[in-house]
Amino acid sequence: MITPIEKEIVGLLELGDKKAMSLLYDNYADSLYGVIKKVISDNETAQDVLQESFVKIWRYSKKYDASKAKLFTWLYRIAYNTAIDKVRSLKNKSGKEVQIETSVVYKFTADSINQDVLDIKKHLNTLEEKYQIVINALFFEGMTQQEASDELDIPLGTIKSRLKIGLRELKKIYNP
């Protein structure tokens, strides 16, 4: 049984009327916040997720189908899934943080550098130009393979092939 307020909200959502969001918030924000808090204990993060949920609700409002689910069930799924996504995102982010205190990135001495490869630019010039261009873009300009493909207007497969061949040729120089 659909309540009069649900009927009004659904009608406003179908019309794309922003008043629907105000009614949704007034009638469902507390319940959805409770759903989110079961997944996320931090109040500030839970508030952010609630806000993200309402943004998604508005974005997908035209897709709501009353014949498939009650309004609250639809809202619940969006809020719950947004909370789960946030937990996963935070977990991924925390696992990939750089630990500056223990980093050894900049702690190398002249002894730890292979003196034989310091002349790599000179040896790179011995390769055919098409291999030089790709290796320069990837290693000296810091591009990804996709970025190099876009920037140089060369198909991605060709970038990969030229990289492989170019590195094989350099290997012949450094590891005869």
Order of alpha helices (4+ residues) and beta strands (2+ residues): alpha-alpha-alpha-alpha-alpha-alpha-alpha-alpha
